[in-house]
Amino acid sequence: METATILLACPDRKGIVAGVTDFLYRNDGNILHADQHIDDESKTLFMRVEFDLADFAIEKEMIKDKFHTIAKKFSMHHSIKFSSEIQNIAIFTGKEEHCLFDILLKQKSYELKCNIPLIISNHPDMENTAKFFNCGYYTIEKTQENKISQETKEMGLLEKFKIDTIVLAKYMQILSPNFIKSYQNRIINVHHSFLPAFKGAKPYLQAYTRGVKLVGVTAHYVTEELDNGPIIEQEVVRVSHSNTLSDFIEKGKNVEKLVLARALKAHLENKILVYGNKTVVFD
């Protein structure tokens, strides 16, 4: 079954939900899922509607044009995506394997509906893993001196493989502003702290030194400001005074896998709307 998903945000007013659902009803659309949220502070309506295309009266190629009239009437920022459109994902990784391996396994078992044709790293360590999963692997080492030229190589590979979304699976490198702008709200990072606490380097050490009782992990879209992009998913695990720093790290790794996979799944299923520095993540 092929479906279409409408994601929209617009100033809240009467008639928006009725307008969208009437458009679908008049064209024999069967709504499978519908959810909405109103931000009281900004008076903004956020909505997600998924519907079956099987008996829909409008040709798939014309849906976006036909919906434009309603979008214009209500001043909507919107997108329409189709379930048949499978995203190409590039994974940027470092020396730690757990997040990379988890995403690759979930993709192979169809828990994550995407293609992963490309893995990029600044180290050669994960090349055998990439070969095992039949992914292209490119080692692109970066220094402060060659960063711009190396990012140009990366951009060339992203274009070659027609990459839609980038996942930073423990990549531990800071991307340049120009690189980030090219993939705005399409780069997902996992940071091993419950942001906004413990930003930057060695957050587990920061948490251990502070004596926290919960260790957290955050998945967020990457922005120019380090570890401050719109948050997609978070989770915590309990720790105690008896745990060592190694215990913190080991417990955190399991949560990192969980949080990154959840965030990527929501992104792939068109369940995220970004507004300001926040997100609405629909169930």
C-alpha positions as CSV (number, residue, x, y, z in Angstrom):
1,M,0.0,0.0,0.0
2,E,1.4,3.4,-1.0
3,T,0.6,6.3,1.2
4,A,1.1,10.1,1.2
5,T,1.9,12.2,4.2
6,I,1.1,15.9,4.6
7,L,3.1,17.8,7.1
8,L,2.1,21.4,7.7
9,A,2.5,24.4,10.0
10,C,0.5,27.6,9.8
11,P,-1.0,30.4,12.0
12,D,-3.9,28.9,13.9
13,R,-7.4,29.8,12.8
14,K,-10.8,28.2,12.3
15,G,-11.2,25.9,9.3
16,I,-7.7,24.5,8.8
17,V,-8.4,20.9,9.8
18,A,-11.8,21.0,8.0
19,G,-10.1,22.3,4.9
20,V,-7.5,19.6,4.8
21,T,-9.8,16.7,5.6
22,D,-12.4,18.0,3.2
23,F,-9.8,18.1,0.4
24,L,-9.1,14.4,1.1
25,Y,-12.7,13.5,1.4
26,R,-13.7,15.1,-1.9
27,N,-11.0,13.2,-3.6
28,D,-11.8,9.8,-2.1
29,G,-8.9,9.8,0.3
30,N,-8.8,7.4,3.2
31,I,-7.1,8.9,6.2
32,L,-4.9,6.4,8.0
33,H,-3.4,8.6,10.7
34,A,-4.0,12.2,11.7
35,D,-2.5,14.3,14.5
36,Q,-2.2,17.9,15.3
37,H,-0.7,20.2,17.9
38,I,-1.2,23.9,18.7
39,D,1.6,25.9,20.2
40,D,-0.1,28.4,22.4
41,E,2.8,30.8,22.6
42,S,3.2,31.3,18.9
43,K,-0.5,30.5,18.0
44,T,0.8,28.0,15.4
45,L,-1.0,24.8,14.3
46,F,1.1,21.8,13.4
47,M,-0.5,18.9,11.6
48,R,0.4,15.5,10.1
49,V,-2.0,13.5,8.0
50,E,-1.2,10.2,6.3
51,F,-3.7,8.9,3.7
52,D,-4.0,5.9,1.4
53,L,-3.4,6.6,-2.3
54,A,-5.1,3.4,-3.6
55,D,-8.4,5.1,-4.6
56,F,-7.4,8.7,-4.5
57,A,-9.0,10.7,-7.3
58,I,-6.0,12.9,-8.0
59,E,-2.9,11.5,-9.8
60,K,0.1,11.3,-7.6
61,E,2.1,13.7,-9.7
62,M,-0.7,16.4,-9.3
63,I,-1.4,16.2,-5.6
64,K,1.1,18.8,-4.6
65,D,-0.3,21.3,-7.2
66,K,-3.9,20.7,-6.2
67,F,-3.2,21.1,-2.5
68,H,-1.4,24.4,-3.1
69,T,-4.8,26.3,-3.1
70,I,-5.5,25.2,0.5
71,A,-1.9,25.8,1.6
72,K,-2.1,29.3,0.2
73,K,-5.4,30.1,1.8
74,F,-4.1,29.2,5.3
75,S,-0.5,30.5,4.8
76,M,0.9,27.0,5.3
77,H,4.5,25.9,5.3
78,H,4.0,22.3,4.2
79,S,5.5,19.3,2.5
80,I,3.9,16.2,0.9
81,K,5.9,13.0,0.9
82,F,5.2,9.6,-0.5
83,S,5.9,6.2,1.1
84,S,7.5,5.0,-2.2
85,E,10.2,7.6,-1.9
86,I,13.0,5.8,-0.1
87,Q,15.7,8.2,1.3
88,N,19.4,7.6,0.7
89,I,21.3,7.9,4.0
90,A,25.0,8.6,4.5
91,I,26.5,7.7,7.8
92,F,29.5,9.7,9.1
93,T,31.3,7.6,11.8
94,G,34.4,7.5,13.9
95,K,36.2,4.7,15.7
96,E,33.2,3.5,17.8
97,E,31.1,0.9,16.2
98,H,27.9,0.5,18.3
99,C,25.7,3.2,16.7
100,L,26.9,2.5,13.2
101,F,26.3,-1.3,13.5
102,D,22.9,-0.8,15.1
103,I,21.6,1.4,12.3
104,L,23.0,-1.0,9.6
105,L,21.3,-3.9,11.3
106,K,18.0,-2.1,11.6
107,Q,18.1,-1.1,8.0
108,K,18.8,-4.7,6.9
109,S,15.9,-5.9,9.0
110,Y,13.6,-3.2,7.5
111,E,13.1,-1.5,10.9
112,L,14.5,1.6,9.1
113,K,13.1,2.1,5.7
114,C,16.0,3.6,3.8
115,N,19.1,3.0,1.6
116,I,22.6,3.3,3.0
117,P,25.0,3.5,0.1
118,L,27.7,5.6,1.8
119,I,29.7,5.6,5.0
120,I,32.3,8.3,5.5
121,S,34.9,8.3,8.3
122,N,38.1,10.1,9.3
123,H,39.5,6.7,10.3
124,P,39.8,3.3,8.4
125,D,38.5,1.3,11.4
126,M,35.0,0.6,10.2
127,E,35.8,-0.4,6.6
128,N,35.2,-4.1,7.3
129,T,31.8,-3.4,8.8
130,A,30.9,-1.4,5.7
131,K,32.0,-4.2,3.4
132,F,29.9,-6.7,5.5
133,F,26.8,-4.6,4.9
134,N,27.7,-3.8,1.2
135,C,28.1,-0.1,1.8
136,G,30.6,2.2,0.1
137,Y,33.3,3.3,2.6
138,Y,35.5,6.3,2.2
139,T,38.2,7.4,4.7
140,I,38.6,11.2,4.6
141,E,41.0,12.4,7.2
142,K,40.6,15.9,8.4
143,T,42.9,18.5,10.0
144,Q,42.4,22.1,10.7
145,E,44.5,22.8,7.6
146,N,42.6,20.6,5.1
147,K,39.1,20.7,6.5
148,I,37.6,22.8,3.7
149,S,39.1,20.8,0.9
150,Q,38.1,17.5,2.6
151,E,34.5,18.7,3.0
152,T,34.5,19.5,-0.7
153,K,35.4,15.8,-1.3
154,E,32.6,14.8,1.1
155,M,30.1,17.0,-0.7
156,G,31.1,15.4,-4.0
157,L,30.4,11.9,-2.6
158,L,27.0,13.1,-1.2
159,E,26.0,14.4,-4.6
160,K,27.3,11.2,-6.3
161,F,25.2,8.9,-4.1
162,K,22.2,11.3,-4.1
163,I,22.2,11.5,-0.3
164,D,19.0,12.9,1.3
165,T,20.0,12.7,5.0
166,I,23.3,12.5,7.0
167,V,23.6,10.6,10.3
168,L,26.5,11.4,12.6
169,A,27.1,8.1,14.4
170,K,29.8,9.1,16.9
171,Y,31.6,11.0,14.2
172,M,33.2,13.4,16.7
173,Q,34.0,16.1,14.1
174,I,32.6,19.6,13.8
175,L,31.1,20.4,10.4
176,S,31.6,23.8,8.8
177,P,28.7,26.3,8.6
178,N,28.5,26.0,4.8
179,F,28.3,22.2,5.0
180,I,25.5,22.4,7.5
181,K,23.5,24.9,5.5
182,S,23.6,22.5,2.5
183,Y,21.8,19.9,4.6
184,Q,19.6,22.1,6.9
185,N,17.5,19.9,9.1
186,R,18.9,16.8,7.3
187,I,21.9,16.1,9.6
188,I,21.1,14.1,12.7
189,N,23.6,13.8,15.5
190,V,23.6,11.8,18.7
191,H,25.2,13.5,21.7
192,H,25.9,11.5,24.8
193,S,24.3,13.9,27.3
194,F,20.8,15.0,28.2
195,L,21.1,18.4,26.5
196,P,21.3,21.2,27.3
197,A,23.4,19.7,30.1
198,F,27.0,18.8,29.5
199,K,27.6,20.2,26.0
200,G,30.9,19.8,24.1
201,A,33.6,17.2,24.7
202,K,33.6,14.3,27.2
203,P,30.1,14.7,28.6
204,Y,30.2,11.4,30.4
205,L,33.3,12.6,32.3
206,Q,31.4,15.9,33.0
207,A,28.4,14.0,34.3
208,Y,30.6,11.6,36.4
209,T,32.5,14.5,37.9
210,R,29.2,16.3,38.7
211,G,27.8,13.2,40.5
212,V,24.6,12.9,38.5
213,K,22.0,10.2,39.1
214,L,20.8,10.0,35.5
215,V,22.9,9.8,32.4
216,G,21.1,11.0,29.3
217,V,21.5,11.0,25.5
218,T,20.1,13.4,22.9
219,A,19.5,13.1,19.1
220,H,19.2,16.5,17.4
221,Y,19.4,18.2,14.1
222,V,22.8,19.8,13.6
223,T,23.1,23.6,13.5
224,E,26.1,25.9,13.4
225,E,25.9,26.2,17.2
226,L,27.5,23.1,18.7
227,D,25.1,20.7,20.4
228,N,22.3,23.2,20.2
229,G,20.1,22.1,17.3
230,P,16.4,21.2,17.5
231,I,16.0,18.2,19.7
232,I,14.3,15.1,18.2
233,E,14.7,12.4,20.8
234,Q,16.1,12.0,24.4
235,E,16.4,9.1,26.9
236,V,18.0,8.6,30.3
237,V,19.4,5.7,32.3
238,R,19.9,5.6,36.1
239,V,23.4,5.6,37.6
240,S,24.6,5.7,41.1
241,H,27.6,6.7,43.3
242,S,28.9,3.1,43.0
243,N,29.2,3.3,39.2
244,T,32.6,4.1,37.7
245,L,33.2,6.3,34.7
246,S,33.5,3.1,32.6
247,D,30.0,2.1,33.9
248,F,28.6,5.5,32.8
249,I,30.0,5.0,29.3
250,E,28.8,1.4,29.0
251,K,25.3,2.3,30.1
252,G,25.3,5.3,27.8
253,K,26.2,3.3,24.7
254,N,23.0,1.3,24.9
255,V,20.9,4.5,25.2
256,E,22.9,6.1,22.3
257,K,21.8,3.3,20.0
258,L,18.2,3.5,21.0
259,V,17.9,7.3,20.8
260,L,19.7,7.6,17.4
261,A,17.5,4.9,15.9
262,R,14.3,6.5,17.2
263,A,15.3,9.9,15.8
264,L,16.2,8.5,12.4
265,K,13.0,6.5,12.2
266,A,10.9,9.5,13.0
267,H,12.8,11.5,10.3
268,L,12.3,8.8,7.7
269,E,8.6,8.4,8.4
270,N,8.1,12.2,8.0
271,K,6.9,12.7,11.6
272,I,9.0,15.7,12.5
273,L,8.3,19.4,12.1
274,V,11.0,21.9,13.0
275,Y,10.0,25.4,14.2
276,G,12.5,27.8,15.6
277,N,14.9,25.7,17.6
278,K,12.2,23.2,18.6
279,T,10.6,20.2,17.0
280,V,7.1,18.6,17.0
281,V,7.6,14.9,16.7
282,F,4.3,13.1,16.0
283,D,3.6,9.6,17.3
